[in-house]
Amino acid sequence: MAVTLRDVARAAGVSAATASRALSAPHLVAPERRELVRRVARDLGYQPNRAARELITGRSGHLCLVVPDLENPFFSAVAKAVQARARTAGHAVVVADAEEDPVLEAELVAQLGAQADGVLLCSPRMSADDLAQVASVGRPVLLVNREGAGLPSVAVDNRDGVRQAVRHLHALGHRRVAYAGGPVGSWSDARRRDGLAALDLDVEVLDLGAHAPVFAGGVAAADLALATGATAVLTHNDLMALGVLDRMRTRGVRVPDDVSVVGFDDAPVATLVTPSLTTVAMPLARLGRTAVDLLLSPGDGDVPHVVLPVELAVRASTAPAPSHPPEPR
């Protein structure tokens, strides 16, 4: 026999009305009681009747999550956390891949957002003006890993992330660090460049320009880094760092003996490669959970902007700087 809302309410020790609000309008219920109802519903395996709820409330029970590239482990990790958190609130999630195309992003929001109770835009590539237009879709919109357009947002401390990475390299004696940036228009890349510009260290940061945030982008960046004589490379994300590691190996450059490499994200693959990757660990699961909570529980008046801390995970891809610049084959 299917578990009903009354079963959930009885097990949680609340009224059916409170249980309903906790699952369909969580911002109307005190946090402790809301979490209790969600936990009981999850434990009992409660599945809401979405069709009936939409007729009564005018809400679909669906959220829309738009990401630039689902093949990137950063976005797949955020999507997994978003789906898990939304499920406990009685919402399903439609995930759409914009293929790194800002025009497609806007089209997806227009197509899917009108049928959703809210839209989560993760690392959108759209301009600030286009984001302002997206904000008028008639549904709540929240930015993940970006800020702007007067929209609520949750992001990580990108400036502090690069600061931690370069301070680590400086402590190891590196004085020439190459930075392989992300795609043109990337909001997080711009914040990291701000962080690099504000460094108060005796380190020369060599800008390798913008690159696709994929393995091949790291391969291309590695050749540029070797041409500069840098003894360390900091990349926009871990996928690029893997490309750097592979290219260094191909060219006979030892990591970390000749060149140290630092990534950004702490994707699961960072611990599976040799050498294991030193990287700026971003709280991806927390990022996704916080995004759902903010979207479903809007504040009163002020637009929330949450910034989550990051932490450098030091592993085997960094070591003391060599006495001489690397000499590739």
Buried (B, 14 or more C-beta within 10 A) or exposed (E): EEBBBEBBBBBBEBEBEBBBBBBBBBEEBEEEBBBBBBEBBEEBEBEBEBEEBBEEEEBBBBBBBBBBBBEBBBBBBBBBBBBBBBBBBBBBBBBBBBBBBBEBBBBBBEEBBEEBBBBBBBBBBBBEEBBBBBBEBEBBBBBBBBBBBEBBBBBBBBBBBBBBBBBBBBEBBBBBBBBBBBBEBBBBBBBBBEBBEEBEBEBEBBEBEBBBBBBEBBBBBBBBBBEBEBBBBBBBBBBBBBBBBBBBEEBEBEBBEBBBBBBBBBBEBBEEBEBBBBBBBBBBBBBBBBBBBBBBBBEEEEEBBBBBEBBBBBBBBBBBBBEEBBEBE
